[in-house]
Amino acid sequence: MAAAVSRLKGRLGAMQGARLTPKCLPTQAQPAPSKPGIEHLVPAQPDPSLCLMCGKPGEPRRAFAAILTPRKDEFLWLHLDPCHAQYVRQQTKRAESLVAEAY
């Protein structure tokens, strides 16, 4: 039993000194590649305490919804109704106009 414990301790000591990162994984985190041309589609929100569409603050009865953006750790804040629907219509029109310009 003592021999088995001694072998186990020896193996653990060797493992602690060894690098255990698999070779297929990068050793340092790499930033996600940015997709060119997407950031300009997202409007800027100068004050996140105000709704992007109506400019009014959030209230208990009209809470904000966080809208994801392609920018890391950045969200757009808008009321769910009717501001979110207005935002979707606005973004749809922008996307359709860009597609029309491309053709």
Gaussian input, Z-matrix of N, CA and C with variables (Angstrom, degrees):
# hf/3-21g

backbone

0 1
 N
 C     1     B1
 C     2     B2     1     A1
 N     3     B3     2     A2     1     D1
 C     4     B4     3     A3     2     D2
 C     5     B5     4     A4     3     D3
 N     6     B6     5     A5     4     D4
 C     7     B7     6     A6     5     D5
 C     8     B8     7     A7     6     D6
 N     9     B9     8     A8     7     D7
 C    10    B10     9     A9     8     D8
 C    11    B11    10    A10     9     D9
 N    12    B12    11    A11    10    D10
 C    13    B13    12    A12    11    D11
 C    14    B14    13    A13    12    D12
 N    15    B15    14    A14    13    D13
 C    16    B16    15    A15    14    D14
 C    17    B17    16    A16    15    D15
 N    18    B18    17    A17    16    D16
 C    19    B19    18    A18    17    D17
 C    20    B20    19    A19    18    D18
 N    21    B21    20    A20    19    D19
 C    22    B22    21    A21    20    D20
 C    23    B23    22    A22    21    D21
 N    24    B24    23    A23    22    D22
 C    25    B25    24    A24    23    D23
 C    26    B26    25    A25    24    D24
 N    27    B27    26    A26    25    D25
 C    28    B28    27    A27    26    D26
 C    29    B29    28    A28    27    D27
 N    30    B30    29    A29    28    D28
 C    31    B31    30    A30    29    D29
 C    32    B32    31    A31    30    D30
 N    33    B33    32    A32    31    D31
 C    34    B34    33    A33    32    D32
 C    35    B35    34    A34    33    D33
 N    36    B36    35    A35    34    D34
 C    37    B37    36    A36    35    D35
 C    38    B38    37    A37    36    D36
 N    39    B39    38    A38    37    D37
 C    40    B40    39    A39    38    D38
 C    41    B41    40    A40    39    D39
 N    42    B42    41    A41    40    D40
 C    43    B43    42    A42    41    D41
 C    44    B44    43    A43    42    D42
 N    45    B45    44    A44    43    D43
 C    46    B46    45    A45    44    D44
 C    47    B47    46    A46    45    D45
 N    48    B48    47    A47    46    D46
 C    49    B49    48    A48    47    D47
 C    50    B50    49    A49    48    D48
 N    51    B51    50    A50    49    D49
 C    52    B52    51    A51    50    D50
 C    53    B53    52    A52    51    D51
 N    54    B54    53    A53    52    D52
 C    55    B55    54    A54    53    D53
 C    56    B56    55    A55    54    D54
 N    57    B57    56    A56    55    D55
 C    58    B58    57    A57    56    D56
 C    59    B59    58    A58    57    D57
 N    60    B60    59    A59    58    D58
 C    61    B61    60    A60    59    D59
 C    62    B62    61    A61    60    D60
 N    63    B63    62    A62    61    D61
 C    64    B64    63    A63    62    D62
 C    65    B65    64    A64    63    D63
 N    66    B66    65    A65    64    D64
 C    67    B67    66    A66    65    D65
 C    68    B68    67    A67    66    D66
 N    69    B69    68    A68    67    D67
 C    70    B70    69    A69    68    D68
 C    71    B71    70    A70    69    D69
 N    72    B72    71    A71    70    D70
 C    73    B73    72    A72    71    D71
 C    74    B74    73    A73    72    D72
 N    75    B75    74    A74    73    D73
 C    76    B76    75    A75    74    D74
 C    77    B77    76    A76    75    D75
 N    78    B78    77    A77    76    D76
 C    79    B79    78    A78    77    D77
 C    80    B80    79    A79    78    D78
 N    81    B81    80    A80    79    D79
 C    82    B82    81    A81    80    D80
 C    83    B83    82    A82    81    D81
 N    84    B84    83    A83    82    D82
 C    85    B85    84    A84    83    D83
 C    86    B86    85    A85    84    D84
 N    87    B87    86    A86    85    D85
 C    88    B88    87    A87    86    D86
 C    89    B89    88    A88    87    D87
 N    90    B90    89    A89    88    D88
 C    91    B91    90    A90    89    D89
 C    92    B92    91    A91    90    D90
 N    93    B93    92    A92    91    D91
 C    94    B94    93    A93    92    D92
 C    95    B95    94    A94    93    D93
 N    96    B96    95    A95    94    D94
 C    97    B97    96    A96    95    D95
 C    98    B98    97    A97    96    D96
 N    99    B99    98    A98    97    D97
 C   100   B100    99    A99    98    D98
 C   101   B101   100   A100    99    D99
 N   102   B102   101   A101   100   D100
 C   103   B103   102   A102   101   D101
 C   104   B104   103   A103   102   D102
 N   105   B105   104   A104   103   D103
 C   106   B106   105   A105   104   D104
 C   107   B107   106   A106   105   D105
 N   108   B108   107   A107   106   D106
 C   109   B109   108   A108   107   D107
 C   110   B110   109   A109   108   D108
 N   111   B111   110   A110   109   D109
 C   112   B112   111   A111   110   D110
 C   113   B113   112   A112   111   D111
 N   114   B114   113   A113   112   D112
 C   115   B115   114   A114   113   D113
 C   116   B116   115   A115   114   D114
 N   117   B117   116   A116   115   D115
 C   118   B118   117   A117   116   D116
 C   119   B119   118   A118   117   D117
 N   120   B120   119   A119   118   D118
 C   121   B121   120   A120   119   D119
 C   122   B122   121   A121   120   D120
 N   123   B123   122   A122   121   D121
 C   124   B124   123   A123   122   D122
 C   125   B125   124   A124   123   D123
 N   126   B126   125   A125   124   D124
 C   127   B127   126   A126   125   D125
 C   128   B128   127   A127   126   D126
 N   129   B129   128   A128   127   D127
 C   130   B130   129   A129   128   D128
 C   131   B131   130   A130   129   D129
 N   132   B132   131   A131   130   D130
 C   133   B133   132   A132   131   D131
 C   134   B134   133   A133   132   D132
 N   135   B135   134   A134   133   D133
 C   136   B136   135   A135   134   D134
 C   137   B137   136   A136   135   D135
 N   138   B138   137   A137   136   D136
 C   139   B139   138   A138   137   D137
 C   140   B140   139   A139   138   D138
 N   141   B141   140   A140   139   D139
 C   142   B142   141   A141   140   D140
 C   143   B143   142   A142   141   D141
 N   144   B144   143   A143   142   D142
 C   145   B145   144   A144   143   D143
 C   146   B146   145   A145   144   D144
 N   147   B147   146   A146   145   D145
 C   148   B148   147   A147   146   D146
 C   149   B149   148   A148   147   D147
 N   150   B150   149   A149   148   D148
 C   151   B151   150   A150   149   D149
 C   152   B152   151   A151   150   D150
 N   153   B153   152   A152   151   D151
 C   154   B154   153   A153   152   D152
 C   155   B155   154   A154   153   D153
 N   156   B156   155   A155   154   D154
 C   157   B157   156   A156   155   D155
 C   158   B158   157   A157   156   D156
 N   159   B159   158   A158   157   D157
 C   160   B160   159   A159   158   D158
 C   161   B161   160   A160   159   D159
 N   162   B162   161   A161   160   D160
 C   163   B163   162   A162   161   D161
 C   164   B164   163   A163   162   D162
 N   165   B165   164   A164   163   D163
 C   166   B166   165   A165   164   D164
 C   167   B167   166   A166   165   D165
 N   168   B168   167   A167   166   D166
 C   169   B169   168   A168   167   D167
 C   170   B170   169   A169   168   D168
 N   171   B171   170   A170   169   D169
 C   172   B172   171   A171   170   D170
 C   173   B173   172   A172   171   D171
 N   174   B174   173   A173   172   D172
 C   175   B175   174   A174   173   D173
 C   176   B176   175   A175   174   D174
 N   177   B177   176   A176   175   D175
 C   178   B178   177   A177   176   D176
 C   179   B179   178   A178   177   D177
 N   180   B180   179   A179   178   D178
 C   181   B181   180   A180   179   D179
 C   182   B182   181   A181   180   D180
 N   183   B183   182   A182   181   D181
 C   184   B184   183   A183   182   D182
 C   185   B185   184   A184   183   D183
 N   186   B186   185   A185   184   D184
 C   187   B187   186   A186   185   D185
 C   188   B188   187   A187   186   D186
 N   189   B189   188   A188   187   D187
 C   190   B190   189   A189   188   D188
 C   191   B191   190   A190   189   D189
 N   192   B192   191   A191   190   D190
 C   193   B193   192   A192   191   D191
 C   194   B194   193   A193   192   D192
 N   195   B195   194   A194   193   D193
 C   196   B196   195   A195   194   D194
 C   197   B197   196   A196   195   D195
 N   198   B198   197   A197   196   D196
 C   199   B199   198   A198   197   D197
 C   200   B200   199   A199   198   D198
 N   201   B201   200   A200   199   D199
 C   202   B202   201   A201   200   D200
 C   203   B203   202   A202   201   D201
 N   204   B204   203   A203   202   D202
 C   205   B205   204   A204   203   D203
 C   206   B206   205   A205   204   D204
 N   207   B207   206   A206   205   D205
 C   208   B208   207   A207   206   D206
 C   209   B209   208   A208   207   D207
 N   210   B210   209   A209   208   D208
 C   211   B211   210   A210   209   D209
 C   212   B212   211   A211   210   D210
 N   213   B213   212   A212   211   D211
 C   214   B214   213   A213   212   D212
 C   215   B215   214   A214   213   D213
 N   216   B216   215   A215   214   D214
 C   217   B217   216   A216   215   D215
 C   218   B218   217   A217   216   D216
 N   219   B219   218   A218   217   D217
 C   220   B220   219   A219   218   D218
 C   221   B221   220   A220   219   D219
 N   222   B222   221   A221   220   D220
 C   223   B223   222   A222   221   D221
 C   224   B224   223   A223   222   D222
 N   225   B225   224   A224   223   D223
 C   226   B226   225   A225   224   D224
 C   227   B227   226   A226   225   D225
 N   228   B228   227   A227   226   D226
 C   229   B229   228   A228   227   D227
 C   230   B230   229   A229   228   D228
 N   231   B231   230   A230   229   D229
 C   232   B232   231   A231   230   D230
 C   233   B233   232   A232   231   D231
 N   234   B234   233   A233   232   D232
 C   235   B235   234   A234   233   D233
 C   236   B236   235   A235   234   D234
 N   237   B237   236   A236   235   D235
 C   238   B238   237   A237   236   D236
 C   239   B239   238   A238   237   D237
 N   240   B240   239   A239   238   D238
 C   241   B241   240   A240   239   D239
 C   242   B242   241   A241   240   D240
 N   243   B243   242   A242   241   D241
 C   244   B244   243   A243   242   D242
 C   245   B245   244   A244   243   D243
 N   246   B246   245   A245   244   D244
 C   247   B247   246   A246   245   D245
 C   248   B248   247   A247   246   D246
 N   249   B249   248   A248   247   D247
 C   250   B250   249   A249   248   D248
 C   251   B251   250   A250   249   D249
 N   252   B252   251   A251   250   D250
 C   253   B253   252   A252   251   D251
 C   254   B254   253   A253   252   D252
 N   255   B255   254   A254   253   D253
 C   256   B256   255   A255   254   D254
 C   257   B257   256   A256   255   D255
 N   258   B258   257   A257   256   D256
 C   259   B259   258   A258   257   D257
 C   260   B260   259   A259   258   D258
 N   261   B261   260   A260   259   D259
 C   262   B262   261   A261   260   D260
 C   263   B263   262   A262   261   D261
 N   264   B264   263   A263   262   D262
 C   265   B265   264   A264   263   D263
 C   266   B266   265   A265   264   D264
 N   267   B267   266   A266   265   D265
 C   268   B268   267   A267   266   D266
 C   269   B269   268   A268   267   D267
 N   270   B270   269   A269   268   D268
 C   271   B271   270   A270   269   D269
 C   272   B272   271   A271   270   D270
 N   273   B273   272   A272   271   D271
 C   274   B274   273   A273   272   D272
 C   275   B275   274   A274   273   D273
 N   276   B276   275   A275   274   D274
 C   277   B277   276   A276   275   D275
 C   278   B278   277   A277   276   D276
 N   279   B279   278   A278   277   D277
 C   280   B280   279   A279   278   D278
 C   281   B281   280   A280   279   D279
 N   282   B282   281   A281   280   D280
 C   283   B283   282   A282   281   D281
 C   284   B284   283   A283   282   D282
 N   285   B285   284   A284   283   D283
 C   286   B286   285   A285   284   D284
 C   287   B287   286   A286   285   D285
 N   288   B288   287   A287   286   D286
 C   289   B289   288   A288   287   D287
 C   290   B290   289   A289   288   D288
 N   291   B291   290   A290   289   D289
 C   292   B292   291   A291   290   D290
 C   293   B293   292   A292   291   D291
 N   294   B294   293   A293   292   D292
 C   295   B295   294   A294   293   D293
 C   296   B296   295   A295   294   D294
 N   297   B297   296   A296   295   D295
 C   298   B298   297   A297   296   D296
 C   299   B299   298   A298   297   D297
 N   300   B300   299   A299   298   D298
 C   301   B301   300   A300   299   D299
 C   302   B302   301   A301   300   D300
 N   303   B303   302   A302   301   D301
 C   304   B304   303   A303   302   D302
 C   305   B305   304   A304   303   D303
 N   306   B306   305   A305   304   D304
 C   307   B307   306   A306   305   D305
 C   308   B308   307   A307   306   D306

   B1=1.4489
   B2=1.5271
   B3=1.2997
   B4=1.4566
   B5=1.5198
   B6=1.3347
   B7=1.4635
   B8=1.5245
   B9=1.3354
   B10=1.4643
   B11=1.5249
   B12=1.3301
   B13=1.4548
   B14=1.5241
   B15=1.3189
   B16=1.4560
   B17=1.5318
   B18=1.3458
   B19=1.4826
   B20=1.5238
   B21=1.3310
   B22=1.4634
   B23=1.5217
   B24=1.3322
   B25=1.4540
   B26=1.5150
   B27=1.3245
   B28=1.4595
   B29=1.5258
   B30=1.3228
   B31=1.4709
   B32=1.5308
   B33=1.3337
   B34=1.4645
   B35=1.5203
   B36=1.3245
   B37=1.4603
   B38=1.5113
   B39=1.3318
   B40=1.4636
   B41=1.5219
   B42=1.3466
   B43=1.4668
   B44=1.5207
   B45=1.3342
   B46=1.4538
   B47=1.5191
   B48=1.3092
   B49=1.4606
   B50=1.5135
   B51=1.3291
   B52=1.4670
   B53=1.5233
   B54=1.2973
   B55=1.4613
   B56=1.5221
   B57=1.3257
   B58=1.4561
   B59=1.5189
   B60=1.2987
   B61=1.4575
   B62=1.5265
   B63=1.3211
   B64=1.4588
   B65=1.5274
   B66=1.3028
   B67=1.4602
   B68=1.5241
   B69=1.3235
   B70=1.4660
   B71=1.5295
   B72=1.3453
   B73=1.4562
   B74=1.5161
   B75=1.3207
   B76=1.4639
   B77=1.5194
   B78=1.3088
   B79=1.4632
   B80=1.5225
   B81=1.3144
   B82=1.4560
   B83=1.5213
   B84=1.3215
   B85=1.4613
   B86=1.5188
   B87=1.2986
   B88=1.4535
   B89=1.5251
   B90=1.3284
   B91=1.4616
   B92=1.5196
   B93=1.3127
   B94=1.4622
   B95=1.5230
   B96=1.3342
   B97=1.4633
   B98=1.5229
   B99=1.3068
   B100=1.4612
   B101=1.5175
   B102=1.2998
   B103=1.4572
   B104=1.5210
   B105=1.3131
   B106=1.4625
   B107=1.5262
   B108=1.3119
   B109=1.4500
   B110=1.5096
   B111=1.3197
   B112=1.4559
   B113=1.5195
   B114=1.3242
   B115=1.4538
   B116=1.5231
   B117=1.3133
   B118=1.4629
   B119=1.5281
   B120=1.3193
   B121=1.4638
   B122=1.5227
   B123=1.3149
   B124=1.4584
   B125=1.5246
   B126=1.3280
   B127=1.4629
   B128=1.5279
   B129=1.3041
   B130=1.4604
   B131=1.5274
   B132=1.3124
   B133=1.4610
   B134=1.5297
   B135=1.3394
   B136=1.4602
   B137=1.5270
   B138=1.3307
   B139=1.4648
   B140=1.5261
   B141=1.3460
   B142=1.4620
   B143=1.5271
   B144=1.3320
   B145=1.4654
   B146=1.5245
   B147=1.3379
   B148=1.4642
   B149=1.5234
   B150=1.3149
   B151=1.4591
   B152=1.5255
   B153=1.3094
   B154=1.4647
   B155=1.5244
   B156=1.3196
   B157=1.4577
   B158=1.5329
   B159=1.3285
   B160=1.4686
   B161=1.5234
   B162=1.3343
   B163=1.4609
   B164=1.5213
   B165=1.3368
   B166=1.4637
   B167=1.5333
   B168=1.3403
   B169=1.4648
   B170=1.5236
   B171=1.3342
   B172=1.4562
   B173=1.5154
   B174=1.3193
   B175=1.4559
   B176=1.5222
   B177=1.3258
   B178=1.4687
   B179=1.5349
   B180=1.3157
   B181=1.4726
   B182=1.5325
   B183=1.3229
   B184=1.4684
   B185=1.5225
   B186=1.3135
   B187=1.4595
   B188=1.5211
   B189=1.3163
   B190=1.4599
   B191=1.5231
   B192=1.3213
   B193=1.4631
   B194=1.5196
   B195=1.3141
   B196=1.4642
   B197=1.5224
   B198=1.3062
   B199=1.4605
   B200=1.5261
   B201=1.3123
   B202=1.4610
   B203=1.5213
   B204=1.3190
   B205=1.4628
   B206=1.5213
   B207=1.3306
   B208=1.4649
   B209=1.5284
   B210=1.3192
   B211=1.4623
   B212=1.5250
   B213=1.3135
   B214=1.4677
   B215=1.5313
   B216=1.3228
   B217=1.4631
   B218=1.5269
   B219=1.3125
   B220=1.4657
   B221=1.5221
   B222=1.3152
   B223=1.4570
   B224=1.5228
   B225=1.3101
   B226=1.4613
   B227=1.5218
   B228=1.3165
   B229=1.4541
   B230=1.5200
   B231=1.3497
   B232=1.4550
   B233=1.5147
   B234=1.3195
   B235=1.4582
   B236=1.5266
   B237=1.3269
   B238=1.4629
   B239=1.5217
   B240=1.3121
   B241=1.4571
   B242=1.5167
   B243=1.2642
   B244=1.4557
   B245=1.5327
   B246=1.3270
   B247=1.4694
   B248=1.5296
   B249=1.3415
   B250=1.4614
   B251=1.5193
   B252=1.3241
   B253=1.4652
   B254=1.5242
   B255=1.3218
   B256=1.4692
   B257=1.5307
   B258=1.3348
   B259=1.4657
   B260=1.5342
   B261=1.3288
   B262=1.4735
   B263=1.5228
   B264=1.3377
   B265=1.4704
   B266=1.5277
   B267=1.3217
   B268=1.4662
   B269=1.5289
   B270=1.3307
   B271=1.4545
   B272=1.5347
   B273=1.3221
   B274=1.4639
   B275=1.5231
   B276=1.3275
   B277=1.4697
   B278=1.5241
   B279=1.3454
   B280=1.4674
   B281=1.5275
   B282=1.3233
   B283=1.4613
   B284=1.5277
   B285=1.3211
   B286=1.4650
   B287=1.5275
   B288=1.3269
   B289=1.4661
   B290=1.5286
   B291=1.3324
   B292=1.4673
   B293=1.5235
   B294=1.3246
   B295=1.4692
   B296=1.5195
   B297=1.3402
   B298=1.4705
   B299=1.5158
   B300=1.3562
   B301=1.4604
   B302=1.5154
   B303=1.3136
   B304=1.4741
   B305=1.5270
   B306=1.3187
   B307=1.4646
   B308=1.4662
   A1=110.59
   A2=117.49
   A3=121.20
   A4=110.72
   A5=116.93
   A6=120.60
   A7=110.58
   A8=117.13
   A9=121.13
   A10=110.34
   A11=117.23
   A12=121.30
   A13=109.74
   A14=116.67
   A15=121.13
   A16=110.75
   A17=116.89
   A18=120.36
   A19=110.55
   A20=115.29
   A21=119.65
   A22=110.52
   A23=117.97
   A24=121.21
   A25=111.44
   A26=116.62
   A27=120.51
   A28=111.61
   A29=116.12
   A30=119.88
   A31=111.26
   A32=116.48
   A33=119.53
   A34=110.79
   A35=116.71
   A36=120.14
   A37=111.54
   A38=116.16
   A39=119.81
   A40=111.09
   A41=116.66
   A42=120.40
   A43=111.37
   A44=116.94
   A45=119.47
   A46=111.44
   A47=116.77
   A48=120.06
   A49=112.53
   A50=116.69
   A51=120.42
   A52=110.03
   A53=114.94
   A54=120.85
   A55=107.40
   A56=116.97
   A57=120.71
   A58=113.19
   A59=118.60
   A60=121.69
   A61=109.13
   A62=118.38
   A63=119.19
   A64=110.81
   A65=115.86
   A66=120.39
   A67=112.78
   A68=116.53
   A69=118.82
   A70=112.24
   A71=118.26
   A72=120.88
   A73=110.43
   A74=118.31
   A75=119.26
   A76=110.24
   A77=116.76
   A78=120.46
   A79=111.03
   A80=118.30
   A81=121.73
   A82=109.01
   A83=115.68
   A84=119.59
   A85=109.83
   A86=115.94
   A87=122.37
   A88=108.72
   A89=119.01
   A90=119.53
   A91=110.35
   A92=114.47
   A93=119.21
   A94=109.01
   A95=117.11
   A96=118.60
   A97=110.17
   A98=115.77
   A99=118.64
   A100=109.17
   A101=114.82
   A102=120.88
   A103=107.06
   A104=117.38
   A105=118.71
   A106=111.33
   A107=114.73
   A108=118.88
   A109=115.27
   A110=119.08
   A111=119.75
   A112=111.30
   A113=117.47
   A114=120.81
   A115=112.95
   A116=117.45
   A117=118.41
   A118=112.71
   A119=118.00
   A120=120.48
   A121=112.02
   A122=116.78
   A123=120.87
   A124=109.13
   A125=117.67
   A126=119.19
   A127=110.72
   A128=115.51
   A129=120.94
   A130=108.86
   A131=115.71
   A132=120.80
   A133=107.68
   A134=116.75
   A135=119.59
   A136=113.85
   A137=118.10
   A138=120.94
   A139=109.20
   A140=118.40
   A141=120.07
   A142=114.30
   A143=117.72
   A144=119.05
   A145=111.30
   A146=116.44
   A147=121.70
   A148=109.72
   A149=116.67
   A150=121.76
   A151=110.31
   A152=116.09
   A153=121.20
   A154=111.59
   A155=117.76
   A156=120.69
   A157=113.59
   A158=117.95
   A159=119.18
   A160=113.22
   A161=117.61
   A162=120.93
   A163=114.89
   A164=117.59
   A165=120.79
   A166=109.98
   A167=117.18
   A168=119.09
   A169=111.61
   A170=114.63
   A171=119.52
   A172=110.87
   A173=116.47
   A174=123.14
   A175=107.56
   A176=117.29
   A177=118.39
   A178=113.27
   A179=116.47
   A180=119.41
   A181=112.44
   A182=115.92
   A183=120.46
   A184=108.58
   A185=115.11
   A186=120.69
   A187=110.44
   A188=114.88
   A189=121.26
   A190=110.84
   A191=115.13
   A192=122.67
   A193=106.86
   A194=116.05
   A195=121.16
   A196=108.84
   A197=117.12
   A198=123.13
   A199=107.41
   A200=116.84
   A201=121.01
   A202=111.03
   A203=115.64
   A204=122.02
   A205=108.25
   A206=118.09
   A207=119.41
   A208=113.00
   A209=117.14
   A210=120.67
   A211=109.39
   A212=116.18
   A213=121.43
   A214=110.65
   A215=115.48
   A216=124.02
   A217=113.62
   A218=117.20
   A219=120.30
   A220=109.12
   A221=115.33
   A222=121.67
   A223=109.03
   A224=115.68
   A225=121.89
   A226=106.34
   A227=116.15
   A228=120.92
   A229=109.52
   A230=115.64
   A231=120.90
   A232=110.89
   A233=114.65
   A234=119.59
   A235=108.34
   A236=115.76
   A237=118.88
   A238=112.14
   A239=117.30
   A240=118.42
   A241=108.98
   A242=121.85
   A243=131.79
   A244=113.02
   A245=116.77
   A246=119.96
   A247=112.72
   A248=116.92
   A249=119.04
   A250=110.78
   A251=117.41
   A252=120.87
   A253=110.83
   A254=116.76
   A255=120.85
   A256=110.11
   A257=117.56
   A258=121.78
   A259=110.93
   A260=116.36
   A261=120.07
   A262=110.33
   A263=117.60
   A264=120.41
   A265=110.62
   A266=117.01
   A267=121.72
   A268=110.73
   A269=117.33
   A270=120.64
   A271=111.06
   A272=117.31
   A273=120.73
   A274=110.33
   A275=116.56
   A276=119.92
   A277=111.13
   A278=116.79
   A279=119.94
   A280=110.85
   A281=116.53
   A282=120.39
   A283=111.02
   A284=117.10
   A285=120.37
   A286=111.36
   A287=117.47
   A288=119.43
   A289=110.90
   A290=117.27
   A291=120.07
   A292=111.43
   A293=116.14
   A294=119.46
   A295=109.96
   A296=116.64
   A297=119.83
   A298=111.08
   A299=117.92
   A300=120.87
   A301=111.69
   A302=117.25
   A303=121.15
   A304=111.49
   A305=117.21
   A306=119.76
   A307=108.99
   D1=-43.76
   D2=179.98
   D3=-63.29
   D4=-34.94
   D5=178.88
   D6=-66.96
   D7=-39.52
   D8=179.37
   D9=-65.33
   D10=-41.36
   D11=178.78
   D12=-65.16
   D13=-40.04
   D14=179.68
   D15=-63.88
   D16=-42.59
   D17=178.19
   D18=-64.15
   D19=-41.16
   D20=179.86
   D21=-63.38
   D22=-43.53
   D23=177.81
   D24=-62.47
   D25=-38.23
   D26=178.28
   D27=-64.61
   D28=-41.78
   D29=178.86
   D30=-67.07
   D31=-41.26
   D32=178.58
   D33=-62.80
   D34=-40.54
   D35=178.58
   D36=-63.01
   D37=-40.27
   D38=178.41
   D39=-66.70
   D40=-37.58
   D41=-179.84
   D42=-69.18
   D43=-35.39
   D44=-179.92
   D45=-65.83
   D46=-32.29
   D47=179.00
   D48=-81.11
   D49=-20.37
   D50=-177.32
   D51=-84.64
   D52=155.03
   D53=175.83
   D54=-85.01
   D55=124.39
   D56=-173.63
   D57=-101.38
   D58=11.63
   D59=178.99
   D60=-79.40
   D61=125.03
   D62=177.13
   D63=-60.66
   D64=147.30
   D65=-176.98
   D66=-67.16
   D67=-23.61
   D68=-177.72
   D69=-78.57
   D70=-14.08
   D71=-179.71
   D72=-97.51
   D73=142.00
   D74=176.45
   D75=-68.71
   D76=146.45
   D77=-178.74
   D78=-79.70
   D79=-23.38
   D80=177.52
   D81=-122.41
   D82=144.68
   D83=179.12
   D84=-66.42
   D85=133.47
   D86=178.52
   D87=-102.34
   D88=139.26
   D89=176.69
   D90=-66.34
   D91=145.89
   D92=178.11
   D93=-64.83
   D94=138.51
   D95=179.25
   D96=-65.43
   D97=134.26
   D98=179.21
   D99=-81.05
   D100=145.24
   D101=179.37
   D102=-91.28
   D103=115.79
   D104=-177.31
   D105=-64.73
   D106=139.14
   D107=173.52
   D108=91.48
   D109=-2.00
   D110=-178.11
   D111=-92.85
   D112=-38.26
   D113=-174.54
   D114=-58.07
   D115=-35.62
   D116=-177.34
   D117=-71.49
   D118=-12.12
   D119=177.41
   D120=-80.86
   D121=-17.11
   D122=-177.27
   D123=-93.92
   D124=121.92
   D125=-179.75
   D126=-69.13
   D127=153.87
   D128=176.76
   D129=-82.22
   D130=143.98
   D131=176.69
   D132=-119.43
   D133=99.91
   D134=-174.64
   D135=-63.87
   D136=-34.10
   D137=-178.63
   D138=-128.96
   D139=103.64
   D140=-177.88
   D141=-70.05
   D142=-4.86
   D143=176.14
   D144=-86.30
   D145=-4.51
   D146=177.70
   D147=-118.50
   D148=146.82
   D149=178.36
   D150=-61.12
   D151=136.84
   D152=-179.88
   D153=-61.17
   D154=-37.31
   D155=-173.47
   D156=-88.45
   D157=-47.97
   D158=-174.94
   D159=-100.31
   D160=-15.10
   D161=178.11
   D162=77.99
   D163=8.67
   D164=-179.61
   D165=-97.91
   D166=153.97
   D167=179.38
   D168=-74.03
   D169=161.52
   D170=175.29
   D171=-71.33
   D172=149.89
   D173=179.62
   D174=-133.78
   D175=162.16
   D176=179.04
   D177=-56.75
   D178=-35.01
   D179=-179.95
   D180=-83.63
   D181=-19.72
   D182=179.83
   D183=-131.28
   D184=76.39
   D185=-177.56
   D186=-75.14
   D187=159.50
   D188=177.67
   D189=-82.53
   D190=151.02
   D191=169.28
   D192=-111.85
   D193=137.84
   D194=178.43
   D195=-87.92
   D196=125.91
   D197=178.49
   D198=-106.34
   D199=125.14
   D200=179.86
   D201=-67.52
   D202=148.68
   D203=175.07
   D204=-126.97
   D205=164.96
   D206=177.36
   D207=-73.88
   D208=-6.11
   D209=178.58
   D210=-88.15
   D211=133.89
   D212=-176.95
   D213=-60.37
   D214=132.47
   D215=176.47
   D216=58.61
   D217=28.65
   D218=177.32
   D219=-124.88
   D220=133.13
   D221=179.42
   D222=-127.61
   D223=159.29
   D224=169.31
   D225=-104.49
   D226=140.89
   D227=-177.53
   D228=-116.37
   D229=123.23
   D230=178.07
   D231=-144.70
   D232=157.43
   D233=174.30
   D234=-68.99
   D235=148.87
   D236=-178.93
   D237=-65.96
   D238=-45.06
   D239=-175.16
   D240=-136.13
   D241=129.28
   D242=0.86
   D243=-94.43
   D244=1.73
   D245=-172.12
   D246=-63.36
   D247=-38.73
   D248=179.87
   D249=-63.84
   D250=-43.85
   D251=178.95
   D252=-62.13
   D253=-40.39
   D254=177.87
   D255=-63.68
   D256=-41.47
   D257=178.61
   D258=-62.36
   D259=-43.96
   D260=179.42
   D261=-62.39
   D262=-43.14
   D263=177.97
   D264=-61.85
   D265=-43.85
   D266=179.95
   D267=-61.48
   D268=-46.26
   D269=-178.67
   D270=-68.21
   D271=-34.48
   D272=177.31
   D273=-63.99
   D274=-43.35
   D275=177.96
   D276=-63.13
   D277=-40.89
   D278=178.79
   D279=-62.84
   D280=-43.91
   D281=-179.49
   D282=-65.69
   D283=-42.16
   D284=179.17
   D285=-64.14
   D286=-38.32
   D287=179.17
   D288=-68.19
   D289=-36.29
   D290=177.27
   D291=-66.44
   D292=-39.56
   D293=177.70
   D294=-65.76
   D295=-41.75
   D296=179.01
   D297=-62.92
   D298=-38.16
   D299=178.13
   D300=-67.69
   D301=-30.59
   D302=-178.05
   D303=-71.91
   D304=-24.10
   D305=-178.61
   D306=-107.93

